[in-house]
Amino acid sequence: MVMDKAAWHTAGILNIPDNIETFPLLPYSPELNPVENIWDEVREKGFKNEVFNSLTLVEDRLCDTLLNLENTPPRVQSISGWN
């Protein structure tokens, strides 16, 4: 199992079954965790230094941005695809 070492993914005592081995990602390794590049694209294209008056407006913008990505698979591939 590959783990990204996020603070909320760690525990003081973690019982891992014998048939599972964990492999932590490096601190910054977007080629191993391509969703990081997707989130960068969402932040850059969907949220350009704007102030929203409500959480509903933030959610609407996020949904619109993600829907746009969903409808353009070649764009997603160009952002997250690695050799």
C-alpha positions in Angstrom: 0.0 0.0 0.0 1.4 3.4 -1.0 0.8 6.1 1.6 1.3 9.8 1.1 2.4 10.5 4.7 -0.2 13.2 5.3 -0.4 14.1 9.0 -4.0 12.8 9.2 -3.0 9.5 7.6 -0.7 8.6 10.5 -1.6 7.0 13.8 0.4 6.5 17.0 -0.5 2.8 17.0 -1.4 1.2 13.7 -2.0 -2.5 13.4 -1.0 -3.5 9.8 -1.9 -7.1 8.8 1.0 -9.3 7.9 0.0 -9.5 4.3 0.2 -5.7 3.7 3.4 -3.7 3.3 3.4 0.1 3.3 5.5 2.3 1.1 5.6 6.0 2.0 5.8 8.5 -0.8 8.6 11.1 -0.8 7.6 14.5 0.6 7.1 15.9 -2.8 6.6 13.4 -5.6 3.7 14.5 -7.9 4.7 11.9 -10.5 3.8 9.2 -7.9 0.6 10.9 -6.8 -0.9 12.5 -10.0 -4.0 13.8 -8.2 -1.8 16.5 -6.7 -1.4 18.0 -10.2 -5.1 17.8 -10.7 -5.7 19.8 -7.5 -3.1 22.3 -8.7 -5.0 22.8 -11.9 -8.3 23.1 -10.0 -6.8 25.8 -7.7 -5.1 27.6 -10.6 -8.0 27.6 -13.1 -11.0 27.5 -10.8 -10.1 29.7 -7.9 -8.1 32.7 -9.2 -7.6 34.9 -6.1 -11.3 35.3 -5.5 -13.3 36.0 -2.4 -16.6 34.1 -2.2 -19.5 35.4 -0.2 -20.7 31.9 0.8 -19.6 28.3 1.0 -22.3 27.5 -1.5 -20.6 29.6 -4.1 -17.3 27.9 -3.4 -19.0 24.5 -3.8 -20.6 25.6 -7.0 -17.3 26.7 -8.5 -15.6 23.5 -7.4 -18.3 21.4 -9.1 -18.1 23.5 -12.3 -14.3 23.2 -12.4 -14.4 19.4 -11.8 -17.2 18.9 -14.3 -15.1 20.8 -16.9 -12.2 18.4 -16.1 -14.4 15.4 -16.4 -15.6 16.5 -19.8 -12.1 16.9 -21.1 -10.2 13.6 -20.6 -7.3 14.6 -22.8 -6.7 17.7 -20.6 -6.7 15.5 -17.5 -4.3 13.0 -19.2 -1.9 15.9 -20.1 -1.9 17.1 -16.5 -1.6 13.8 -14.7 -0.1 11.4 -17.2 3.6 10.5 -16.6 5.9 8.2 -18.5 
